[in-house]
């Protein structure tokens, strides 16, 4: 199980999701007439600061649920290593879950942050979003390696 490279990729997806859940993904700072408003969006909290003072904070239950779904589903994929066809189907479904997590995060950012643009993001936000998109890439690599393993087993069965 652990000697297969796709398992390492899937564990990396879980580690990235765990790491991103603890921090801030999107930070937007807006300055109007001497008043600085900062919006921070993570998987757990959406916070709004005015001049460095916390004004509002809300828990993002739908993002927490999607993040838990991606992490749990990825763990399910890891433990389905005995049946590669099933593991391949589960990994393809995981693509849908990762895509919906990314889409939900961006919808939340556009709806809750006034004047949200991708151009005004800090380097920390860009790095966090790049890691989020990297999970989709790791999932794709895991799918390709699962297919490769399945083809190898089928070719070995034909030789016998």
C-alpha positions as MATLAB code, in Angstrom:
seq = 'XXXXXXXXXXXXXXXXXXXXXXXXXXXXXXXXXXXXXXXXXXXXXXXXXXXXXXXXXXXXXXXXXXXXXXXXXXXXXXXXXXXXXXXXXXXXXXXXXXXXXXXXXXXXXXXXXXXXXXXXXXXXXXXXXXXXXXXXXXXXXXXXXXXXXXXXXXXXXXXX';
ca = [
       0.000    0.000    0.000;
       2.569    2.629    1.057;
       5.162    1.487   -1.457;
       2.927    2.677   -4.290;
       3.564    6.230   -5.437;
      -0.130    7.058   -5.816;
      -0.559    6.436   -2.078;
       2.095    9.065   -1.396;
       0.246   11.494   -3.697;
      -3.035   10.812   -1.921;
      -1.401   11.280    1.484;
       0.006   14.574    0.205;
      -3.532   15.666   -0.726;
      -4.649   14.963    2.833;
      -1.629   16.788    4.292;
      -2.235   19.842    2.096;
      -5.916   19.921    3.066;
      -4.977   19.700    6.743;
      -2.385   22.442    6.374;
      -4.743   24.756    4.461;
      -7.522   24.253    6.996;
      -5.455   25.910    9.707;
      -4.646   29.142    7.919;
      -5.973   31.929    5.781;
      -6.470   31.263    2.093;
      -7.599   34.626    0.772;
      -6.692   38.003    2.227;
      -8.096   41.199    0.752;
      -7.196   44.650    2.060;
      -9.207   47.700    1.012;
      -8.521   51.253    2.041;
     -11.245   53.924    1.776;
     -10.936   57.430    3.290;
      -8.456   56.458    6.000;
     -10.389   53.348    6.978;
      -8.553   50.090    6.237;
     -10.778   47.044    5.911;
      -9.213   43.615    5.768;
     -11.115   40.460    4.817;
      -9.614   37.047    5.550;
     -11.166   33.848    4.273;
     -10.062   30.397    5.307;
     -11.741   27.035    5.251;
     -12.935   27.502    8.820;
     -13.439   31.259    9.389;
     -14.355   34.371    7.455;
     -13.163   37.428    9.364;
     -13.509   41.139    8.751;
     -11.190   43.677   10.378;
     -11.502   47.468   10.380;
      -8.306   49.324   11.264;
      -6.942   46.127   12.829;
      -9.987   45.490   15.040;
     -12.038   42.347   14.502;
     -15.530   43.406   13.436;
     -17.121   40.115   12.453;
     -16.242   36.464   12.330;
     -18.264   33.588   10.961;
     -17.721   29.865   10.695;
     -17.816   28.387    7.167;
     -19.719   25.136    7.727;
     -20.087   24.307    4.041;
     -16.338   24.717    3.422;
     -15.531   22.628    6.498;
     -17.890   19.936    5.220;
     -16.368   19.920    1.740;
     -12.850   19.815    3.178;
     -13.803   16.891    5.414;
     -15.394   15.173    2.417;
     -12.229   15.540    0.333;
     -10.008   14.304    3.177;
     -12.260   11.379    4.059;
     -12.764   10.378    0.452;
      -9.020   10.485   -0.150;
      -8.505    8.193    2.838;
     -11.145    5.891    1.364;
      -9.191    5.819   -1.909;
      -6.007    4.875   -0.076;
      -7.647    1.927    1.643;
      -9.240    0.678   -1.591;
      -5.812   -0.391   -2.880;
      -6.789   -4.065   -3.262;
      -9.359   -3.279   -5.956;
      -7.715   -0.953   -8.468;
     -10.824   -0.535  -10.632;
     -12.809    0.663   -7.614;
      -9.880    2.822   -6.517;
      -9.802    4.440   -9.961;
     -13.522    5.248   -9.803;
     -13.154    6.703   -6.320;
     -10.223    8.870   -7.442;
     -12.260   10.221  -10.361;
     -15.084   11.104   -7.979;
     -12.498   12.814   -5.763;
     -11.806   15.155   -8.684;
     -15.416   16.322   -8.465;
     -15.083   16.911   -4.725;
     -11.832   18.860   -5.090;
     -13.351   20.942   -7.896;
     -16.432   21.698   -5.822;
     -14.207   22.718   -2.883;
     -12.280   25.146   -5.099;
     -15.484   26.491   -6.642;
     -17.156   26.939   -3.251;
     -14.137   28.846   -1.950;
     -14.152   31.236   -4.892;
     -17.922   31.718   -4.760;
     -17.621   32.526   -1.065;
     -14.829   35.030   -1.792;
     -16.758   36.757   -4.577;
     -19.972   36.953   -2.564;
     -18.563   38.056    0.799;
     -15.612   40.271   -0.144;
     -16.749   43.480   -1.831;
     -14.629   44.378   -4.835;
     -12.829   41.030   -4.807;
     -10.241   40.649   -7.569;
      -7.557   38.083   -8.150;
      -5.082   40.818   -9.068;
      -5.014   42.269   -5.573;
      -4.077   39.091   -3.720;
      -1.101   38.893   -1.395;
       1.714   36.425   -1.992;
       0.473   34.314    0.920;
      -2.944   34.017   -0.738;
      -1.406   33.115   -4.085;
       0.696   30.393   -2.476;
      -2.291   28.964   -0.577;
      -4.439   28.921   -3.715;
      -1.608   27.315   -5.684;
      -1.447   24.555   -3.072;
      -5.194   24.082   -3.379;
      -4.924   23.674   -7.144;
      -1.928   21.382   -6.604;
      -4.245   18.917   -4.845;
      -6.146   18.516   -8.118;
      -2.856   17.873   -9.923;
      -1.831   15.270   -7.328;
      -5.198   13.569   -7.727;
      -4.688   13.450  -11.507;
      -1.214   11.931  -11.052;
      -2.666    9.320   -8.683;
      -5.319    8.416  -11.283;
      -2.659    7.979  -13.954;
      -0.564    5.754  -11.694;
      -3.563    3.630  -10.716;
      -4.315    3.137  -14.431;
      -0.689    2.198  -15.032;
      -0.801   -0.390  -12.226;
      -4.002   -1.863  -13.607;
      -2.519   -2.135  -17.113;
       0.593   -3.802  -15.682;
      -1.484   -6.391  -13.828;
      -3.608   -7.074  -16.910;
      -0.520   -7.531  -19.095;
       0.955   -9.913  -16.543;
      -2.302  -11.917  -16.577;
      -2.161  -12.162  -20.375;
       1.394  -13.488  -20.283;
       0.416  -16.324  -17.934;
];
